[in-house]
């Protein structure tokens, strides 16, 4: 199966279950998950949010809500993408990964950093036999075949069957500090 299809299906099922789908706005799986969430939520932008690695004026208008800690006209930069990744993982209880490249790229860096810092739990596609996803599992990520598999894993986590990997209060403090600093610098505005 195509990883884009898998990501879109996960985004759709997450929105149907009432979850907010948070994405990094990257081409490919990030956008596929947002598209799936928006389709299931009737294009309601409150069902999906993209956290941008650049200013909000740098991207074409989107149907999802967008958020950026950058000034509105700031161009993309790798450093901002890494900060964005930290916000993605720290703002989530779970991150679901459809595709990654082994030891390169933002997904790999973000996942390994999130696991090392215990920002959130990571679930990866069981359908892909990518070396990167298998390696993330060796580092502590969980494999899921589909949304139902993920829901079962999440329920085990809530029941205490899976050990807690992170302290959510630390992640929440980080997010609060970043957004507090940012909101004092830049005004927010609605993007169509």
N, C-alpha and C positions, 0 to 999 in steps of 0.2 A: 504493500500500500504506500501511497504517496504521503510523505510527512506533512505536507500542507493540508491534505485532507484530514489527517489525524488531528492536527492542531485545530483546524476549523471545527471538527466534531467535538473535541474537548471544550473549546470555547463556547460552543452552542449548548452543550449539556451543562456546563457550569452556570451559564446564564439562566437556563431553565430551572436549575436548582436554587436560584436566588443569589448566586455568588457574583461578586464584582470581579470582572476579568481585568487584570492589570498587565499591560504590555509595554515593551520598550520601543515600540513603533518602528522596529527594523523591518526591512523587506523580508518576505518569506513567512516563516512560522508565526512571528509576532503579529503581523497583519492578518494572517489567516485566523488566528485565535480571536482577534478583535472582530473580524467579519462574522465569524460564527456566533459570537456573543450578541452582536448587534442584530443579526438575523433572528435569533431566538427571542430577543427582548423587544422586537418590533421597532428596531432602529432607535430605541430609547438610549440616549447617550449616557444615562446613569448606570447602564449595565456594563460599561466598558470604559477604561481610561488608559490613555497612552502617556507614559512619562518620557519626555523627549530628551535627547542628548544635545540639544541646541535650543535656541530661542523659538518661541511659538510662531514667529513671523517667517521662519525659514522653511516651513513645510506647507504643502498645499492643504487647503481646508479638509478636515476630516469629519466624519459623522460621530466619532467617539469624542468624549471629553479628553482634553489634553492638559498636561501639567508640565512645567519646566522650572528648574531652579536657576536657569540662565536668564540673562537679560533678553528681552524680546527679539533682538536682531543678532544674537550671538550665533556664529556658525558652528557646525559640528566640530568637535575635537575628541580625540581618543580619551583624554582625561575626563571630559564631561560625560562621555559614554560610560566610563568606569564608575563615576559618581552616580549616574543614573542607574546602573546595574545594582549598586549597593542599595539605593532607594527601592528598587523593584523587589529585591529579596527581603529587605528589612520591613517592607510594608505588607508582607504576605505571611500567612501561616504556612502555606505550601507553595512551591514553585513546580510547575509541570513542564518538563523539557521534551520537545519532540525531536530536536536535532542539535548536534554540536560537533565541532571538529576537535580532534584530540590535541590537547595542549596548545591550542591557538584560538583566537577569536574571543568575542565578548561573552558568548554563552559559557564557554569553558572557564574563562577567568571569573565570571560572575558566580557560577555554581561552586567552584572550588573555594572562592572567597567566602561565599555564604555558608558553606559547610564548615570551613575553618573557624569562622567567627560565630557560628551557630545562630545565624540570622533567621533561618527558616528550614523546613524540611524540603527535600528535593525528591520528586518522582520523575522517572524517565520512561520513555516509550519502550515497552517490551518487544514491540513489533520490529524495531530497528536493531540490526546487529552491528551498529557502528561501534568502533573501538572506543570512541569517546564516551558513549553512553554506558558501555560495559565497564569502563574505567571509573566513571562516576559512581556506579553501583559498588565497585570495589572500595571506593572511598566513603560509602555510607548512604548513597541514594537508594531509593526503592524503585523497582520496576512495576509498571502498570500496563496492561494491555488496552484498556479502554476506561471510560468514565466510571462504569460500575465497579471495575477493579480498584480504581482510585478511591471511590466512596467506601469500599470495604476496608482499604488501608487506612483511610482517615478515621473511620469508626474504631478500628483497632487502636489507633493512636490516642483517641479520646478516652478509650476504656483502659488505657494504661498498659496495653499489651506491648506496644512499642515504647522503648525508652524515650524520654524527652531529650531532645538534642540541643535545645536552646532555651534561653530565658527571654520570653517575649518582652519583658519590661525593658531590657537593654535595647532591643530593636526599636521599641516605641520611643525611647528617649532619643535615640539617634535621629529618627524621622522628625520628631517634634523640634529638635534643635535645628536641623537643616531647614525645615519649612519656616520656623520662627525667624531665622536669619534672613532667609530669602524674602519673606513677605514684608520685612521692614525695608528691603532694597527696591523691590519692584511691585508695581501694581498688577493685580490680576485682571484678566478680561476674558470674556466669553469668545470662543473661537467657533465659527459655524462648522 
